Amino acid sequence: MGTSEQQANPLSATASAQKKTPSTLMRRLTIVFLGISLLICAWILTALYTEVLQGPRGLAYMVLLLPAATAFYCTLAIVQWFASGKWLRTGIGVVKWIGTLAFPVVLVITVESMVPQRMTHILQSELALIIEHIEKSRLRTGIAPESLNGRLPYNSRMQITNLAYAAKAGRYLLKIKVPSIDLDGAVMFYDPDAKTWLLFHNDSYARYQELAGQDNPGLTPGTFINIRRYLEIEAAAGTVASYRRSRKTPHWEKRQ
């Protein structure tokens, strides 16, 4: 009967088709936007993970915000399509709009909290041979080598190209400048006694230097302790020299 009515009234059938077309188009566009947003997010997150030592992360996070918000919105929109019940659909709609604003921020905070662990892992793996060389020298002669000049093998895909080293008697310091979320950067250094890498931001170090006479110059306890430890090791190790990795031969060269 419905078919005969539509045949009898072609204008009604056309209007019905026009009502369905935008909904189908919107659903297709939502799926396309979701796919593109997920690909962009995956690309940025992969780059942040694999190239964590290659420059400030602030710009990458800014680019990440829009596709992350779009992916969250489209995902909840698809879930909302299959939800049954007015209240459930309304609840999903509320979460969709709130989450679209909150999810990208939470994602950036989560990724940034994982960055120090990732940088530590890279330093541990890529500088393990240098630390082993230094420790063997300490065991054999009782002193750390004065220089890193020498043929120390390294992986051809090694991310670290510059580092600093100081040694005096049995004490030594290894440190590397690493990127931060802003342009100021940070420092990671090796504590030979604890056999671990520690981190502090350059802004925190500058504030410590300005208010060094205070017991705690407005820094978090962890940052304060790391800076104090760094200065202690630096004082014991002596003058810090910068080194760069040669592209021609597998060794580190002291910068003039």
Secondary structure by P-SEA (a helix, b strand, c coil): caaaaaaacaaaaaaaaaaaaaaaaaaaaaaaaaaaaaaaaaaaaaaaaaacccccaaaaaaaaaaaaaaaaaaaaaaaaaacccaaaaaaaaaaaaaaaacaaaaaaaaaaaaaaaaaaaaaaaaaaaaaaaaaaaaaaccccccccccbbbbbcccccccbbbbbccccbbbbbbbbccccccbbbbbcccccbbbbbbaaaaaaaaaccccccccccaaaaaaaaaaaaaaaaacbbbbbbbbcccccccccc
